Amino acid sequence: MELPADVLLHNALLGLKGSKATLISISPQGFYEVKITFGGNVHRVLLPVAETVVIFRQPEPEVTLATEIER
């Protein structure tokens, strides 16, 4: 995973539901460090990993599996 990354955040504590943000780092102490816009200003916020859903905005490439196995 490359950081920083563009993400969508869900966090009940702050009332975030699919809010656009930039994931800066994941701390060993159990926090996501993100940059998010509140009221027209960009803020650096620490969100607890256990209470936050992070969805990467860039979708994963599609993977197709072979239907037959060569022998």
C-alpha positions in Angstrom: 0.0 0.0 0.0 1.4 3.4 -1.0 0.8 6.3 1.2 -0.4 9.0 1.1 -3.6 7.6 -0.5 -7.0 9.1 -1.4 -9.7 7.4 0.7 -13.3 7.6 1.9 -13.9 7.5 5.6 -16.7 6.3 7.8 -16.5 7.1 11.5 -19.6 7.4 13.8 -17.7 9.5 16.4 -17.3 12.4 14.0 -20.3 11.6 11.9 -18.3 10.8 8.8 -20.1 8.8 6.1 -18.0 8.4 2.9 -16.1 11.6 3.5 -13.1 12.2 1.1 -9.8 12.4 2.9 -6.1 11.6 2.4 -4.6 8.7 4.5 -1.1 9.8 5.6 -0.1 7.0 7.9 -1.2 4.2 10.1 0.4 4.4 13.6 1.5 1.3 15.6 -0.6 2.8 18.5 -3.8 2.1 16.5 -4.6 5.3 14.8 -5.1 6.4 11.2 -3.5 9.8 10.5 -5.6 11.6 7.8 -6.0 15.0 6.2 -9.7 16.0 5.9 -11.5 19.2 5.0 -13.8 20.7 7.7 -15.3 24.1 7.1 -13.1 25.0 4.1 -9.9 24.2 6.0 -7.7 21.1 5.8 -7.1 19.5 9.2 -4.8 16.6 10.3 -6.9 14.1 12.3 -6.1 10.9 14.2 -8.9 8.4 14.0 -8.9 5.1 16.0 -8.5 2.0 13.7 -11.1 0.1 15.7 -13.9 2.6 15.0 -13.0 3.8 11.5 -13.7 2.3 8.0 -11.2 3.3 5.3 -12.1 2.7 1.7 -9.5 3.4 -1.0 -11.0 5.6 -3.7 -9.0 3.9 -6.5 -10.7 0.6 -7.3 -8.7 -2.6 -7.6 -8.0 -3.9 -11.1 -10.2 -6.8 -12.2 -8.7 -10.2 -12.1 -9.9 -13.0 -14.4 -9.2 -16.6 -13.5 -8.5 -19.2 -16.2 -11.3 -21.6 -16.6 -9.1 -24.5 -17.6 -5.8 -25.6 -16.1 -3.1 -26.7 -18.6 -1.4 -30.0 -17.8 
